[in-house]
Amino acid sequence: MSATLQHLLQQHESIKAEIEKKIHHLDALNTAFKTSHPHICKDCDGEGGTWKFYSGDLENPPEEDFDPCPSCLDQNRDPNNVQSILSEDQINLWLVKEPDERHLLAQELDDLHYLLSDLEDRILLEKEG
Ligand SMILES: [Zn+2]
């Protein structure tokens, strides 16, 4: 086995371990959050909408975009308790709210999965040598 392949396989193992750890952590956070918020919006899991991240390129700076959830925020309902109606001020707070730990973890997991599949491609190429 070439040194490069060995190195790639090691990286692959460590990223897989990291993904497992983060999935476990995210599951625990989600469970705890749902237990303490029994009327959480089921469509967005209390996130209030969907975050989109653009990493940007040479001409465009990185950007974050937030789409309010049609089942809660769009109907002026509290994503963490859909039985409660939000005032306009409260809704505006949601729209500028920073992503919480759960969002950030989910984003990190996406990035790690991307890294993992990239590594798998390189491992295949290296094996074909
Ligand atoms: Zn929702």
Backbone and ligand atoms as CSV (ligand in chain L), in Angstrom:
chain,resi,resn,atom,element,x,y,z
A,1,MET,N,N,0.849,-1.194,0.000
A,1,MET,CA,C,0.000,0.000,0.000
A,1,MET,C,C,0.886,1.245,0.000
A,2,SER,N,N,0.550,2.196,-0.856
A,2,SER,CA,C,1.360,3.412,-0.928
A,2,SER,C,C,1.149,4.279,0.310
A,3,ALA,N,N,2.131,5.114,0.588
A,3,ALA,CA,C,2.038,6.006,1.751
A,3,ALA,C,C,0.854,6.953,1.601
A,4,THR,N,N,0.614,7.398,0.358
A,4,THR,CA,C,-0.516,8.309,0.110
A,4,THR,C,C,-1.826,7.628,0.447
A,5,LEU,N,N,-1.970,6.388,-0.029
A,5,LEU,CA,C,-3.210,5.661,0.223
A,5,LEU,C,C,-3.410,5.442,1.724
A,6,GLN,N,N,-2.317,5.083,2.390
A,6,GLN,CA,C,-2.395,4.859,3.826
A,6,GLN,C,C,-2.843,6.134,4.542
A,7,HIS,N,N,-2.277,7.252,4.117
A,7,HIS,CA,C,-2.626,8.545,4.696
A,7,HIS,C,C,-4.111,8.867,4.452
A,8,LEU,N,N,-4.574,8.622,3.223
A,8,LEU,CA,C,-5.974,8.897,2.878
A,8,LEU,C,C,-6.911,8.032,3.717
A,9,LEU,N,N,-6.543,6.757,3.878
A,9,LEU,CA,C,-7.385,5.848,4.656
A,9,LEU,C,C,-7.450,6.278,6.127
A,10,GLN,N,N,-6.330,6.761,6.635
A,10,GLN,CA,C,-6.319,7.251,8.023
A,10,GLN,C,C,-7.234,8.453,8.185
A,11,GLN,N,N,-7.138,9.369,7.219
A,11,GLN,CA,C,-7.995,10.559,7.249
A,11,GLN,C,C,-9.468,10.149,7.214
A,12,HIS,N,N,-9.749,9.173,6.344
A,12,HIS,CA,C,-11.104,8.670,6.179
A,12,HIS,C,C,-11.642,8.145,7.509
A,13,GLU,N,N,-10.829,7.344,8.200
A,13,GLU,CA,C,-11.230,6.786,9.489
A,13,GLU,C,C,-11.510,7.881,10.511
A,14,SER,N,N,-10.635,8.881,10.543
A,14,SER,CA,C,-10.790,9.896,11.579
A,14,SER,C,C,-12.009,10.773,11.289
A,15,ILE,N,N,-12.300,11.031,10.013
A,15,ILE,CA,C,-13.495,11.824,9.682
A,15,ILE,C,C,-14.754,11.029,10.003
A,16,LYS,N,N,-14.718,9.716,9.702
A,16,LYS,CA,C,-15.878,8.883,10.026
A,16,LYS,C,C,-16.159,8.890,11.527
A,17,ALA,N,N,-15.090,8.811,12.320
A,17,ALA,CA,C,-15.249,8.824,13.778
A,17,ALA,C,C,-15.823,10.165,14.233
A,18,GLU,N,N,-15.348,11.230,13.626
A,18,GLU,CA,C,-15.822,12.566,13.987
A,18,GLU,C,C,-17.314,12.719,13.653
A,19,ILE,N,N,-17.712,12.206,12.477
A,19,ILE,CA,C,-19.108,12.276,12.060
A,19,ILE,C,C,-19.989,11.536,13.073
A,20,GLU,N,N,-19.543,10.342,13.474
A,20,GLU,CA,C,-20.335,9.565,14.427
A,20,GLU,C,C,-20.509,10.308,15.741
A,21,LYS,N,N,-19.415,10.924,16.199
A,21,LYS,CA,C,-19.461,11.669,17.455
A,21,LYS,C,C,-20.458,12.825,17.347
A,22,LYS,N,N,-20.394,13.547,16.218
A,22,LYS,CA,C,-21.261,14.713,16.049
A,22,LYS,C,C,-22.729,14.306,15.887
A,23,ILE,N,N,-22.984,13.186,15.183
A,23,ILE,CA,C,-24.364,12.714,15.028
A,23,ILE,C,C,-24.946,12.393,16.411
A,24,HIS,N,N,-24.136,11.740,17.213
A,24,HIS,CA,C,-24.547,11.375,18.559
A,24,HIS,C,C,-24.885,12.627,19.376
A,25,HIS,N,N,-24.001,13.611,19.311
A,25,HIS,CA,C,-24.182,14.865,20.028
A,25,HIS,C,C,-25.450,15.594,19.553
A,26,LEU,N,N,-25.632,15.649,18.224
A,26,LEU,CA,C,-26.791,16.335,17.652
A,26,LEU,C,C,-28.088,15.634,18.061
A,27,ASP,N,N,-28.085,14.299,18.039
A,27,ASP,CA,C,-29.263,13.541,18.472
A,27,ASP,C,C,-29.628,13.883,19.910
A,28,ALA,N,N,-28.608,13.920,20.769
A,28,ALA,CA,C,-28.837,14.216,22.181
A,28,ALA,C,C,-29.413,15.622,22.340
A,29,LEU,N,N,-28.842,16.584,21.609
A,29,LEU,CA,C,-29.337,17.970,21.677
A,29,LEU,C,C,-30.782,18.048,21.194
A,30,ASN,N,N,-31.074,17.366,20.079
A,30,ASN,CA,C,-32.430,17.401,19.521
A,30,ASN,C,C,-33.441,16.780,20.474
A,31,THR,N,N,-33.064,15.643,21.069
A,31,THR,CA,C,-33.971,14.969,21.996
A,31,THR,C,C,-34.254,15.855,23.204
A,32,ALA,N,N,-33.200,16.435,23.774
A,32,ALA,CA,C,-33.367,17.296,24.941
A,32,ALA,C,C,-34.252,18.488,24.583
A,33,PHE,N,N,-34.031,19.049,23.406
A,33,PHE,CA,C,-34.794,20.223,22.989
A,33,PHE,C,C,-36.267,19.879,22.822
A,34,LYS,N,N,-36.552,18.720,22.191
A,34,LYS,CA,C,-37.945,18.332,21.958
A,34,LYS,C,C,-38.657,18.014,23.266
A,35,THR,N,N,-37.922,17.424,24.206
A,35,THR,CA,C,-38.526,17.101,25.498
A,35,THR,C,C,-38.927,18.376,26.232
A,36,SER,N,N,-38.083,19.408,26.141
A,36,SER,CA,C,-38.406,20.641,26.865
A,36,SER,C,C,-39.345,21.543,26.058
A,37,HIS,N,N,-39.643,21.183,24.805
A,37,HIS,CA,C,-40.573,21.977,23.974
A,37,HIS,C,C,-41.598,21.042,23.332
A,38,PRO,N,N,-42.624,20.625,24.121
A,38,PRO,CA,C,-43.570,19.612,23.610
A,38,PRO,C,C,-44.390,20.087,22.398
A,39,HIS,N,N,-44.542,21.403,22.215
A,39,HIS,CA,C,-45.354,21.884,21.090
A,39,HIS,C,C,-44.490,22.499,19.997
A,40,ILE,N,N,-43.325,21.936,19.861
A,40,ILE,CA,C,-42.378,22.411,18.850
A,40,ILE,C,C,-42.967,22.166,17.443
A,41,CYS,N,N,-42.646,23.023,16.473
A,41,CYS,CA,C,-43.130,22.828,15.101
A,41,CYS,C,C,-42.498,21.561,14.523
A,42,LYS,N,N,-43.354,20.675,14.022
A,42,LYS,CA,C,-42.847,19.382,13.554
A,42,LYS,C,C,-42.201,19.480,12.172
A,43,ASP,N,N,-42.541,20.558,11.445
A,43,ASP,CA,C,-41.982,20.665,10.094
A,43,ASP,C,C,-40.549,21.183,10.079
A,44,CYS,N,N,-40.217,22.037,11.042
A,44,CYS,CA,C,-38.864,22.608,11.033
A,44,CYS,C,C,-38.104,22.268,12.311
A,45,ASP,N,N,-38.683,21.433,13.179
A,45,ASP,CA,C,-38.043,21.070,14.448
A,45,ASP,C,C,-37.688,22.288,15.290
A,46,GLY,N,N,-38.538,23.315,15.214
A,46,GLY,CA,C,-38.308,24.503,16.037
A,46,GLY,C,C,-37.229,25.425,15.506
A,47,GLU,N,N,-36.781,25.184,14.305
A,47,GLU,CA,C,-35.737,26.049,13.747
A,47,GLU,C,C,-36.333,27.332,13.182
A,48,GLY,N,N,-37.643,27.319,12.898
A,48,GLY,CA,C,-38.299,28.517,12.384
A,48,GLY,C,C,-38.108,28.699,10.889
A,49,GLY,N,N,-37.355,27.822,10.276
A,49,GLY,CA,C,-37.127,27.940,8.835
A,49,GLY,C,C,-35.872,27.220,8.445
A,50,THR,N,N,-35.437,27.493,7.234
A,50,THR,CA,C,-34.269,26.804,6.703
A,50,THR,C,C,-33.142,27.789,6.472
A,51,TRP,N,N,-31.972,27.441,6.961
A,51,TRP,CA,C,-30.788,28.259,6.703
A,51,TRP,C,C,-30.099,27.784,5.444
A,52,LYS,N,N,-29.694,28.741,4.632
A,52,LYS,CA,C,-28.880,28.383,3.479
A,52,LYS,C,C,-27.563,29.137,3.593
A,53,PHE,N,N,-26.488,28.432,3.358
A,53,PHE,CA,C,-25.169,29.046,3.435
A,53,PHE,C,C,-24.514,29.003,2.058
A,54,TYR,N,N,-23.960,30.141,1.672
A,54,TYR,CA,C,-23.190,30.175,0.431
A,54,TYR,C,C,-21.748,30.479,0.804
A,55,SER,N,N,-20.839,29.637,0.363
A,55,SER,CA,C,-19.454,29.870,0.773
A,55,SER,C,C,-18.825,31.021,-0.025
A,56,GLY,N,N,-19.479,31.447,-1.102
A,56,GLY,CA,C,-18.966,32.567,-1.879
A,56,GLY,C,C,-17.878,32.135,-2.847
A,57,ASP,N,N,-17.480,33.049,-3.709
A,57,ASP,CA,C,-16.373,32.759,-4.632
A,57,ASP,C,C,-15.583,34.042,-4.855
A,58,LEU,N,N,-14.782,34.090,-5.899
A,58,LEU,CA,C,-13.924,35.259,-6.131
A,58,LEU,C,C,-14.722,36.559,-6.234
A,59,GLU,N,N,-15.920,36.479,-6.856
A,59,GLU,CA,C,-16.691,37.704,-7.072
A,59,GLU,C,C,-17.744,37.976,-6.007
A,60,ASN,N,N,-18.177,36.905,-5.307
A,60,ASN,CA,C,-19.261,37.069,-4.336
A,60,ASN,C,C,-18.813,36.686,-2.927
A,61,PRO,N,N,-19.128,37.555,-1.949
A,61,PRO,CA,C,-18.766,37.225,-0.567
A,61,PRO,C,C,-19.669,36.103,-0.044
A,62,PRO,N,N,-19.232,35.396,1.014
A,62,PRO,CA,C,-20.093,34.365,1.599
A,62,PRO,C,C,-21.389,34.987,2.117
A,63,GLU,N,N,-22.466,34.210,2.093
A,63,GLU,CA,C,-23.763,34.731,2.506
A,63,GLU,C,C,-24.536,33.700,3.293
A,64,GLU,N,N,-25.436,34.181,4.163
A,64,GLU,CA,C,-26.374,33.301,4.849
A,64,GLU,C,C,-27.767,33.793,4.512
A,65,ASP,N,N,-28.677,32.858,4.310
A,65,ASP,CA,C,-30.030,33.232,3.947
A,65,ASP,C,C,-31.002,32.398,4.769
A,66,PHE,N,N,-32.091,33.029,5.212
A,66,PHE,CA,C,-33.037,32.333,6.067
A,66,PHE,C,C,-34.426,32.346,5.428
A,67,ASP,N,N,-34.995,31.152,5.210
A,67,ASP,CA,C,-36.351,31.017,4.668
A,67,ASP,C,C,-37.290,30.644,5.804
A,68,PRO,N,N,-38.250,31.522,6.160
A,68,PRO,CA,C,-39.163,31.187,7.257
A,68,PRO,C,C,-39.991,29.937,6.944
A,69,CYS,N,N,-40.273,29.140,7.973
A,69,CYS,CA,C,-41.044,27.905,7.813
A,69,CYS,C,C,-42.519,28.229,7.556
A,70,PRO,N,N,-43.137,27.627,6.515
A,70,PRO,CA,C,-44.548,27.910,6.190
A,70,PRO,C,C,-45.521,27.411,7.263
A,71,SER,N,N,-45.096,26.461,8.111
A,71,SER,CA,C,-46.008,25.906,9.105
A,71,SER,C,C,-46.021,26.685,10.420
A,72,CYS,N,N,-45.016,27.510,10.655
A,72,CYS,CA,C,-45.005,28.263,11.930
A,72,CYS,C,C,-44.744,29.751,11.696
A,73,LEU,N,N,-43.507,30.137,11.516
A,73,LEU,CA,C,-43.173,31.563,11.410
A,73,LEU,C,C,-44.019,32.296,10.365
A,74,ASP,N,N,-44.238,31.667,9.231
A,74,ASP,CA,C,-45.029,32.293,8.169
A,74,ASP,C,C,-46.473,32.522,8.603
A,75,GLN,N,N,-46.911,31.752,9.614
A,75,GLN,CA,C,-48.274,31.935,10.143
A,75,GLN,C,C,-48.247,32.643,11.487
A,76,ASN,N,N,-47.150,33.348,11.767
A,76,ASN,CA,C,-46.949,34.083,13.024
A,76,ASN,C,C,-46.963,33.189,14.255
A,77,ARG,N,N,-46.649,31.914,14.066
A,77,ARG,CA,C,-46.609,31.009,15.214
A,77,ARG,C,C,-45.170,30.804,15.686
A,78,ASP,N,N,-45.051,30.592,17.004
A,78,ASP,CA,C,-43.746,30.380,17.605
A,78,ASP,C,C,-43.226,28.989,17.209
A,79,PRO,N,N,-42.061,28.900,16.536
A,79,PRO,CA,C,-41.530,27.593,16.113
A,79,PRO,C,C,-41.309,26.626,17.281
A,80,ASN,N,N,-41.050,27.180,18.481
A,80,ASN,CA,C,-40.821,26.328,19.650
A,80,ASN,C,C,-42.108,25.968,20.375
A,81,ASN,N,N,-43.225,26.635,20.014
A,81,ASN,CA,C,-44.524,26.349,20.616
A,81,ASN,C,C,-45.602,26.863,19.665
A,82,VAL,N,N,-46.041,26.010,18.750
A,82,VAL,CA,C,-46.932,26.456,17.676
A,82,VAL,C,C,-48.296,26.896,18.193
A,83,GLN,N,N,-48.584,26.652,19.505
A,83,GLN,CA,C,-49.858,27.104,20.062
A,83,GLN,C,C,-49.808,28.585,20.409
A,84,SER,N,N,-48.613,29.148,20.380
A,84,SER,CA,C,-48.468,30.550,20.761
A,84,SER,C,C,-48.261,31.432,19.523
A,85,ILE,N,N,-49.005,32.536,19.467
A,85,ILE,CA,C,-48.916,33.474,18.343
A,85,ILE,C,C,-47.893,34.555,18.684
A,86,LEU,N,N,-47.019,34.857,17.752
A,86,LEU,CA,C,-45.957,35.838,17.987
A,86,LEU,C,C,-46.391,37.235,17.540
A,87,SER,N,N,-45.883,38.246,18.241
A,87,SER,CA,C,-46.094,39.623,17.793
A,87,SER,C,C,-45.114,39.902,16.651
A,88,GLU,N,N,-45.328,41.039,15.981
A,88,GLU,CA,C,-44.455,41.369,14.847
A,88,GLU,C,C,-42.998,41.515,15.296
A,89,ASP,N,N,-42.808,42.126,16.487
A,89,ASP,CA,C,-41.449,42.299,17.014
A,89,ASP,C,C,-40.769,40.955,17.260
A,90,GLN,N,N,-41.545,40.023,17.814
A,90,GLN,CA,C,-40.982,38.703,18.101
A,90,GLN,C,C,-40.601,37.978,16.803
A,91,ILE,N,N,-41.449,38.157,15.778
A,91,ILE,CA,C,-41.142,37.529,14.482
A,91,ILE,C,C,-39.864,38.108,13.902
A,92,ASN,N,N,-39.733,39.434,14.001
A,92,ASN,CA,C,-38.522,40.068,13.481
A,92,ASN,C,C,-37.273,39.559,14.193
A,93,LEU,N,N,-37.402,39.274,15.489
A,93,LEU,CA,C,-36.267,38.717,16.226
A,93,LEU,C,C,-35.866,37.357,15.660
A,94,TRP,N,N,-36.892,36.555,15.312
A,94,TRP,CA,C,-36.599,35.237,14.737
A,94,TRP,C,C,-35.856,35.363,13.415
A,95,LEU,N,N,-36.228,36.388,12.646
A,95,LEU,CA,C,-35.640,36.528,11.309
A,95,LEU,C,C,-34.166,36.925,11.355
A,96,VAL,N,N,-33.737,37.545,12.457
A,96,VAL,CA,C,-32.330,37.943,12.545
A,96,VAL,C,C,-31.558,37.040,13.515
A,97,LYS,N,N,-32.247,36.048,14.041
A,97,LYS,CA,C,-31.642,35.158,15.027
A,97,LYS,C,C,-30.458,34.408,14.423
A,98,GLU,N,N,-29.392,34.340,15.193
A,98,GLU,CA,C,-28.228,33.565,14.761
A,98,GLU,C,C,-28.573,32.082,14.824
A,99,PRO,N,N,-28.005,31.273,13.929
A,99,PRO,CA,C,-28.230,29.825,14.032
A,99,PRO,C,C,-27.736,29.320,15.389
A,100,ASP,N,N,-28.480,28.405,16.024
A,100,ASP,CA,C,-28.049,27.905,17.328
A,100,ASP,C,C,-27.108,26.710,17.157
A,101,GLU,N,N,-26.723,26.150,18.297
A,101,GLU,CA,C,-25.741,25.054,18.277
A,101,GLU,C,C,-26.212,23.890,17.399
A,102,ARG,N,N,-27.528,23.629,17.426
A,102,ARG,CA,C,-28.048,22.507,16.630
A,102,ARG,C,C,-27.880,22.768,15.140
A,103,HIS,N,N,-28.168,24.020,14.715
A,103,HIS,CA,C,-27.985,24.360,13.301
A,103,HIS,C,C,-26.528,24.231,12.888
A,104,LEU,N,N,-25.669,24.756,13.764
A,104,LEU,CA,C,-24.249,24.775,13.411
A,104,LEU,C,C,-23.698,23.354,13.320
A,105,LEU,N,N,-24.139,22.495,14.246
A,105,LEU,CA,C,-23.706,21.098,14.215
A,105,LEU,C,C,-24.172,20.413,12.925
A,106,ALA,N,N,-25.424,20.658,12.544
A,106,ALA,CA,C,-25.954,20.058,11.321
A,106,ALA,C,C,-25.139,20.531,10.118
A,107,GLN,N,N,-24.769,21.801,10.142
A,107,GLN,CA,C,-23.956,22.353,9.052
A,107,GLN,C,C,-22.572,21.692,9.017
A,108,GLU,N,N,-21.971,21.518,10.219
A,108,GLU,CA,C,-20.657,20.865,10.286
A,108,GLU,C,C,-20.740,19.439,9.755
A,109,LEU,N,N,-21.854,18.760,10.068
A,109,LEU,CA,C,-22.043,17.387,9.592
A,109,LEU,C,C,-22.120,17.338,8.069
A,110,ASP,N,N,-22.839,18.296,7.485
A,110,ASP,CA,C,-22.904,18.385,6.014
A,110,ASP,C,C,-21.500,18.515,5.427
A,111,ASP,N,N,-20.719,19.429,6.028
A,111,ASP,CA,C,-19.358,19.663,5.539
A,111,ASP,C,C,-18.514,18.392,5.639
A,112,LEU,N,N,-18.658,17.683,6.777
A,112,LEU,CA,C,-17.862,16.468,6.986
A,112,LEU,C,C,-18.254,15.375,5.991
A,113,HIS,N,N,-19.555,15.261,5.710
A,113,HIS,CA,C,-19.994,14.265,4.732
A,113,HIS,C,C,-19.423,14.572,3.350
A,114,TYR,N,N,-19.359,15.860,3.043
A,114,TYR,CA,C,-18.786,16.282,1.770
A,114,TYR,C,C,-17.302,15.897,1.709
A,115,LEU,N,N,-16.591,16.191,2.801
A,115,LEU,CA,C,-15.171,15.841,2.898
A,115,LEU,C,C,-14.967,14.340,2.728
A,116,LEU,N,N,-15.839,13.565,3.396
A,116,LEU,CA,C,-15.733,12.113,3.373
A,116,LEU,C,C,-15.900,11.580,1.948
A,117,SER,N,N,-16.889,12.091,1.224
A,117,SER,CA,C,-17.119,11.555,-0.123
A,117,SER,C,C,-15.989,11.976,-1.065
A,118,ASP,N,N,-15.424,13.166,-0.816
A,118,ASP,CA,C,-14.258,13.608,-1.581
A,118,ASP,C,C,-13.075,12.675,-1.333
A,119,LEU,N,N,-12.863,12.313,-0.063
A,119,LEU,CA,C,-11.781,11.384,0.290
A,119,LEU,C,C,-11.984,10.026,-0.364
A,120,GLU,N,N,-13.245,9.558,-0.363
A,120,GLU,CA,C,-13.543,8.256,-0.959
A,120,GLU,C,C,-13.181,8.238,-2.444
A,121,ASP,N,N,-13.470,9.354,-3.134
A,121,ASP,CA,C,-13.090,9.457,-4.546
A,121,ASP,C,C,-11.574,9.344,-4.710
A,122,ARG,N,N,-10.854,10.067,-3.815
A,122,ARG,CA,C,-9.391,10.067,-3.928
A,122,ARG,C,C,-8.811,8.693,-3.596
A,123,ILE,N,N,-9.438,8.000,-2.631
A,123,ILE,CA,C,-8.974,6.656,-2.272
A,123,ILE,C,C,-9.154,5.702,-3.458
A,124,LEU,N,N,-10.301,5.791,-4.114
A,124,LEU,CA,C,-10.564,4.960,-5.291
A,124,LEU,C,C,-9.531,5.202,-6.388
A,125,LEU,N,N,-9.287,6.481,-6.649
A,125,LEU,CA,C,-8.308,6.847,-7.671
A,125,LEU,C,C,-6.925,6.282,-7.324
A,126,GLU,N,N,-6.572,6.431,-6.050
A,126,GLU,CA,C,-5.263,5.967,-5.581
A,126,GLU,C,C,-5.149,4.437,-5.709
A,127,LYS,N,N,-6.226,3.736,-5.410
A,127,LYS,CA,C,-6.226,2.270,-5.493
A,127,LYS,C,C,-6.075,1.800,-6.944
A,128,GLU,N,N,-6.722,2.564,-7.852
A,128,GLU,CA,C,-6.611,2.211,-9.259
A,128,GLU,C,C,-5.203,2.507,-9.769
A,129,GLY,N,N,-4.582,3.527,-9.064
A,129,GLY,CA,C,-3.208,3.953,-9.306
A,129,GLY,C,C,-2.843,3.930,-10.733
L,1,ZN,ZN,ZN,-41.902,25.399,11.493
